[in-house]
């Protein structure tokens, strides 16, 4: 019998794991704050318009089917812009002809965000809450004495 030894296992220990948790919390919190900042800027500087779903691109692989809705809208200057939304797997929440409210940047009309609470604030809030939890758990475990 041949034995092969590898040194790929990393053991951080209790303290290392706690510090890693706190560090992860800081990173997630910073990402969440950055996403929230971008969303607030987009909401404050952007222009809200109604867009219409003009097409839904379907992509099939052996395991999944994904749907990418495309929307068209007119800018304040009268230009018609076509933009793809996020890709959805499973089933598309939109049909051709549906109207959706979007926010676009006047300087860059291809930069859009769907005008709904979750699309604007969902991911930033999730990152911030998970970051605070990890940071809190890490800080409490670092401060509390060993048992």
Long-range contacts (C-beta under 8 A, 24 or more apart in sequence): 14-146, 15-142, 18-138, 18-141, 18-142, 19-138, 19-142, 20-138, 21-134, 21-137, 21-138, 21-141, 22-134, 22-135, 22-137, 22-138, 22-139, 22-142, 23-138, 24-131, 24-134, 24-138, 25-130, 25-131, 25-132, 25-133, 25-134, 25-135, 25-136, 25-137, 25-138, 26-131, 26-135, 27-131, 28-127, 28-128, 28-130, 28-131, 28-134, 29-127, 29-128, 29-131, 29-132, 29-135, 30-131, 31-127, 31-131, 32-123, 32-124, 32-125, 32-126, 32-127, 32-128, 32-129, 32-130, 32-131, 33-124, 33-128, 35-123, 35-124, 35-127, 36-121, 36-124, 36-125, 36-128, 39-113, 39-120, 39-121, 39-124, 42-103, 42-105, 42-111, 42-113, 42-120, 43-103, 43-113, 43-120, 45-105, 45-106, 46-103, 46-104, 46-105, 46-106, 46-113, 47-75, 47-76, 47-103, 47-104, 47-105, 47-106, 48-101, 48-102, 48-103, 48-115, 49-73, 49-74, 49-75, 49-101, 49-102, 49-104, 50-99, 50-100, 50-101, 50-102, 51-83, 51-99, 51-100, 51-101, 51-102, 51-112, 52-97, 52-98, 52-99, 52-100, 53-94, 53-95, 53-96, 53-97, 53-98, 53-99, 53-100, 54-82, 54-96, 55-96, 56-92, 56-94, 56-95, 56-96, 57-84, 59-87, 64-89, 64-90, 65-89, 65-90, 67-91, 67-92, 69-94, 71-100, 71-102, 71-112, 73-102, 73-104, 75-104, 75-106, 75-109, 76-106, 79-109, 81-109, 81-110, 83-109, 83-110, 83-112, 85-114
